[in-house]
Amino acid sequence: MRPLLGFNRKQIQTYAVEHGLDWIDDPSNARNDADRNYLRNRLLPVLYARGRVTRKRLIEATEFCRQISQNYERSLAERFSEIVEYGARSVLCLADPVNLSNVDLNDENLVSGLMRFWLHQSGRSSPTDKQMDSFLGQMKNSSTRYAELSMEDGKVRYFDRKIYLTRLVDTEIPGPGIVSWDDGIAKLQEIGVVLRFVKSDSGFPQSWLAPAAGLDFAWHCGHKMIRLPKCPTSSMIRKLQQSHRIPPWERRLIPCILYQGRIVWVYGIGMTADCDSAGTFEQSLFPCLKQTS
């Protein structure tokens, strides 16, 4: 709101003097190094003197632009409500993802407008035009369907026609090999997630959580072969996660769970055939990930 926009400086000063009001002059307004000051102090007086531009016409033009901006924001909000996936954020997301499946990626004005609106909704500032152009170019030209843009406190990532805002993870993940249960839990907490268990008739026995039961973790398992329940053949974990549209950064950061050296749970896939649970609904548990605050 700018209620005094329709009054010039002289009118405002006259009103202040007549009503005994004090004001403060910002000395920086007299310097012409800022474009707004150069326009106000140098260009506008020349245009006014020529008589081709009046203050009234400038105010009308400003109001017209404001209405256009409001209509544009309203249009973006309506389109945004159609593509945002509320509640679908993953364990590493800072905002609900946006699904661009029904958006023309060649319409760069629309895509960049939706991205800026989405970032503003999450309390983030917009990237520069140069950053945005680079990101849009990656989105359209990437053969891997992946693009990323670094922000101050996270990354904007494009994968499988969706845009995610993810937290920065500086934690170095363990190398290949088995990691003990306690060390794996500590590493997950460093990454920013915690492991919890929910009752399920497709989980593994609660007794497996005993200290001596033999549960461990392993990162870098994408090349491993597993067989899913009721499936006669084995498949590579990487291909299974790709087919389930698991984002690549989550595949890298979230480990598999092993029981006595065998993979029994894969993130985004679930239990494997090697987890032949004999537990009932009351005693069978299913591992889940929860983002830390």
N, C-alpha and C positions, 0 to 999 in steps of 0.2 A: 504494500500500500504506500502510495506517495501522494498524500492529500494536498500538498502545496505545489504540485507540478504545474498547475495552471496559473501561478503567480510568478512574476519576475522578482529579481533581487530588490529592486527599488521599492516595490509594493510591500514586500515582506518587512523591509527595514522601516518603512513609514509606519506600518501597523505596530511594530515593536516599540518604536519611539512614542507613539500616541498612547500606548497602553502600559508604558513603563516597564517593558520587558528587556532583559539583558540577553545578549547572544555572544557567541564565541566565533571568531574568524579563524579558520584553519589556514595557517600561512602556506601550507603546501598547495592550496588551491590557486595561488598566484604563480606557481612555477609551471612552465609549459613543457616540461620533459614528459609528463604523462599525456597520453593522447586525448583523454577526456578534457583536460585543462586546455590543451592547445585548441581543441574544437570550440570550447566555450569562450576562451579569451581572444582567439585570433580569427577563426574562420566564421563563426556565427555573426559577429558584429559586421563583417564585410558583406555577408549574405543579406543581413537585415537592411544594410544601407542601400543595397541594390534594389530592394523592394520586391524581389522575386520570391523570397521566403519570409514568412511571418511566424511569430511564436505560436499563433493559433494553429497554423498548418502543421508545424512540427509536433504540437501536442496531439493533434488528430492522427498524424502518422504514427506516433508512439502508441496511442491507444489501439489503432488498427493492428499494429505488430503484436501488441499484448494479446489481443483477441485471437490472432492467428496462432500464437504460441500456446494459449490455453486450449484451443481446439486440437492442436497437434498433441499436446500432453494427454488430453482426454482420449484421443484416438489410440495413442500408445498404450494407455492404461487398459482400454477395452481389449486390445489385441494381446497385451501381456497376460491378462486374466485367462485367455484361451490357451496359452502355451506353457505357463508356469505349472510345474508339477508339485503342488503343495504337499508337504510331508514326505516327499520322496528323496530327501537328501540322504547321502550315504554317511558312513561314520567319519569321513574326513571332510565333509562339506560344511561351508560357512553360510550357505543360503540354499534355498530350494532350487533345483536345476530348471533350466528352460529347454523345452523340446522344440526344435526348429524343423521337425519333419514336414510341416505344412507351410513353411516359410521359404520363399524364393531367395536363395543365397546370393543370387546375382543382383538383388535389390539391396545394394549396400547401404543406402540411406535408411531403409526400414530396419535392417539387421543391426546397424550401429545404433540407431535410435532405441531399439528394444534392449540392447546391451546396456546402454547408458541408463535407461530407465530402471532396469533390473539392478544395476550397481547402486544407483541412488536409493532404491528401495531397501537395500541391505546396509545402507549407511556408508557406502564407499564413494570415493570421488571417481570421476570419469578418467579414462586414459587419454593421452594426447592424441591428436589426429594422426600423427605418425605411427604411434603404437596401434591405434585402431586399424589403420590401413594395412599394416603388417599382419595383424591377426586375421583380418578378413581375407587377405591373400593366402595365408596358410590354410584357412578353412576351405577355400574353393579349389586350391591346387594340390592339397595333400593327398597322396595315394594311400596313406595309412589312416585317413579319416581322423587325424589328430592335429591339434594346434594348441598352443599355450601362450599366455600373456602374463608376465610377472607384474604383480601389484605390490603395494607397500607391505601388506600383511597376509598375502596369499597369492594364489595363481588362478587366473581364469583359464579353464581348459575346455577344449572342444573335442568331443568324442561321440561317434555314432549319432550324429545329428542332435546332440544335446550339449548345452553349455553348463559347466560346473564352476563354482567358486570354492576352491579348496584351500585349506590351511597350508602354511609352509611347514615342511617336515625336514629338519636338518639332521635327524638321527640317522646314524649309519647302521644299516641292517646287518645281521650276522651273515657270514659267508656260507657256502654249501656245507651240509652236514647237519647232524641232529643237535638240537639245543635243548637243554634240560627244561622241565616245566617251570621252575621258579625263575630261571634266567629269561625264558620266553615271555612270561607274564610281565617281568620288569621291563623288557624291551618294548612290549606293546604299550605299556604305560608311557614310556618315553615318546613313542610315536603319537600318542594322544588318544588311545582307545583302551577300553577294559573289556575283559572277557567275562561274560555271565552265562548262566545256564537256565533254560526254561524247561518245564515238563513237556515231554513229547513222546508219542508212541513210535517215533522214528529216530530216537536218539540212541545213546549208549548207556549201559548200566551205571547207576550212581556210584557203585563200588569202584568204578574205574578212577574216580577222583581221589582215592586213597593214595597217600604218599608213595607207597611201594607198588602201585598198580602198573606203572610203566608208561604214563602219558608224557609225550615230549612234543616239541615243535620242530618244524623245518621250513626254512625259506628256500627260494630258488628251486621250486618243485615243478615248474612249468613243463619240463620235458618228461616227467614221470608218467607212467601208465597206471590208470586205475580202472576198476570196474564198478559201475553203479548198481545198486540193488535191482534185481529183476532184469538185468541187462546181460545178455550172453557174451558180449565181447568187451574188451578193454579199450579205453580211449586215452589220449594224451590230455593232461590237465590243462595245458595252455589252450588247446582247441575247445575243450569244454567251456572254459571261462570266456573265451571269445564268443562262442555260440550263445552264451548266456548274457552277453553284453556287459561283462564286468570291466570297468575302466582299467587301463594298463597300470596306472599308479597304485590302484588298490591291489592288483595282482602282485605287484612287487613288494608292497609293504605288509600285507597280511599273510601270515604263514599257514601251513597245513598243520593239523594235529595228527600225531602218530601214537599208536598203541603197540608197544613192544616191537617198534621198528616198522610197523605197517601204517600206511596212510589211511586214517579212518574218517577224516573230515577235511573238506576243501571249501574255502571261502567262496560264497556265491553258488556253490553246487550242493553242498550238504554232505550227508553221510555216504560212505562208500560201502561196497559189498563186503569189505574186510571187517566192517563193524556189524557183525551178526548179533545184534542185541537180543538178549533173551528177556530183557526187562519189560515190565508192564508199564502202563501209562503213568502210574504213581511213582515208579522208581527209575524211569528212563529219562535222561536229560539230553537237551540239544544245545550246543554251544552257540552263543550269539555275541556280537560285538556292539559296544555302546561307546559313543564319543564322550570323552571327558570334557568337563566344563572349562 
